[in-house]
Amino acid sequence: MKILLTLVVLIAMAAPLSAQPEGMGADTASPDDLRWLLTGYVGSLGIGDDELDEVGMTTEASALFGARLGYRFRPRWAIEASYGHASLDATSEGFGEVDGRLHLYQADLVYIAPEAARAQVALSAGMGAMHYAYDEFERRGVLLQGESWAHELLVSLGAGLIVNLGRHAGVRVDARDIVQFCSAESEPIDETNDFSHCPLDETVLHNPAFSGGVLLRF
């Protein structure tokens, strides 16, 4: 619900701005000669919402840092590759606090409208992978020896708002639902090869992500 409300707010904010005439001079970016989009961002990521309570652990991500590189192959369409990284602070029953790391790799198709205006809406859909790892800790009563990690498929849906500050620069904010597909753990848990965020009877987790940063066009 948070993601849905955020998307509605972003689109509502962009509507009056994007309705302005396209010939706005220095505040608009022509899709013909500025095809590359580079965004550096910082944001937040909610790991699995409250779904991890079922497996006796909680996980919180620190600030999410990353970058996106896009190529505008049509006036309103772009392809974009992105990377994000965050530190994880987890708590497991019976062991306490443990540190972890998260890496996000994505490829997205982005729809940008209108073609040239002070403010533009950016709708995205894509897929990629989530890699996360934790130091040694106990999980469901079993001490996991050494680093525990998983590499899982994700699908991302989102919407953003781009406010152009000139032909070559702007500010971009995004709200996304990063849907994580993983394998539910078997019972009993294996000490080395059976680690996952997924609860026992779930294979899909929703991770809401919010980010903002500077957009460069060239």
N, C-alpha and C positions, 0 to 999 in steps of 0.2 A: 504494500500500500504506500509506503514512503516513496519508493521509486516512482510509482504512478503519479502521485501528487506532485513530485518534483518535476517530472516531465511536463505536466500540465502547466505548472508555473513558468517554466522556461519558455514554452511555446507562447504563452500569454504575454510574457515580457517582450518577446521578439516581434509580435504581430504589429504593434503600432510603429515600431522603428523600421521594420522591413518594408512597410507600406510607403515609405518616402520615395521620391523619384530616384531613378537609378543614376542620373547624371549629377552626382553630388561632389564631384571633384576629388580632392585628396583623400576623403574619408572612405572611398570605395575602392575595391580591388577588382581589376578586370581579369576574368578567367582565361583570357586569350594569351597573355604574356607572363602571368605569374602562376605557374602550374604546381610548384612544389610547396608543401605546407609542413612546417616544423614546429612542434609544440613541446615545450618543456612544462611539466606540471607537478603539482603536489596535491595530495588529497587524503582521503580516508577510505578504509575498506572494512566492512563488517563481516567477519568470518563466520559463515553459517548461521547468522542470527542467533536464535536460542536453541537450535537443533542439536548442538553438541552436548547439551545437558544429559541426553540419553546415554552417553557413553562416559559420563563421569569426568568431563574435562571442560574447561573454558579457554578460549583463545581470543586475544585481542591483538590487532595489528597497530604498530606505531604509524607515523605518517608514511603515506605511500608516495614514493618519488618515481618519476618515469619520464619517458619521451615518446612522441609519436611522429612518424615521418609519413606524409601522404603525398600522392601524386594525383592531380586533377586531370583525368583523361577526358572528361566531358565538362561543359560549363557547370552542371549541377552534380556531377558524380566524381568521387575520388576513391582510390584504394589507399589503405593506411596500415602500416605496421607499427606496433607499439611494444614497449617493454616497461614493466614496473617492478619495483622492489620495496619490501617492507620488512622490518624486524617484527618478530612475533613474541608475545608474552603469554605463555600458557600456564595453566594450573591443572594438575592432575590429582585425583583423589589418592591419598596414601603416599604421595611423593612431594607435593608442593609445587613451587614455581620452577619453570624451565624456559630457556631461551630457544627461539627458533628463527627461521628465515623463510621468506616467501618470494618467489619469482613468478611474474606473469608475462606470457608471450602471446601476442594476439595479431591477427590479420582481420581488418574490417573493410566493409563496403560502406561508404559514407555518402549520404545525400545532403547537399547544401543548397538552401534556398533563402532568398532569391539569388540570382546569379551575381549581382553586384548591388550592395546596399550597405548602409552604416551598420546594420545588425542583420545577422543571418542565423537561421536554424540549421543545426547539423544533426541529422538522424543517422545512427550507426547500427550495424548488425555484423557479427563476425564470429570467429571461433579461434581457439588457440589451446594453450596448455597452462596448467598451474603446477608449479613445483614447490613443495614446502618440506622443510626438514626441522627436526627438533633434536636437542641433545638428549642424553639418556634420562628416561623417567618411567614411572609406573603407569600402566594403562589397563584398566579393568582387572586389577589385581596381579598383573604380570609385569615384572621388571624388564623393560626393553633394553637390551644391551647395546651400547654404542648409539650412533646416530640413527634415528628413525625418519624415513622420508617416503614421499609418494609423488608420482608424476601423473596428473590426471587431466582429462579433456574438459574444456570449458566452452560455453557459448555465451556471447555477450550481446545485449540489447540496450540501446541507450539513446539519449537525446541531449543536445547541448546548444549553447548560445554563443555566437561569435560576435563581438563588438569590435569593429574595425577602427583603429586609431589613425590609420593612414593606409596607403597602398601596400606597404610592406610589413605592417605590424598590427596586432590586435590582441584582444583578451578573449580567452575561451574558457567556458565552464561546461562541465559534463556531469550527467547523472546516468549511471549504468547499473543494470542487474547482471552480475557475472554468475551464470548458472554453471555449477560444478558437477560433473558426472564422475562418480567414483564407485568402487566395489564395496559393498557392505561386508564388514568383517565376519569371518566364520567363527564358530564357537567350538573348542576354545581358541583363543587368540594365539597366533604363532609369534614367537619371540623376536623374529628377525624379518620376516617377509610379509606380515599381515597387518600393516599399518595403514590407517585411512581416517579421514575426518568423518566418514559416513557412519551414522548410527547403524545398529544391527539390521534394521528393516528398511533403511533408506538408501537410495543410490543417487539422489539429486539434492544438492544444497544451493541455496540462493545467497549470494554475497553482494550486498548493495555497496556501490562505490560512488564517491563524489570527488570531483577534482576540478582544479582551476589552474590556469597558467598563461604564459605568453605565447602567442602564435606569430610566427614569422613566415612571410611569403617571398618566394624567389623563383 
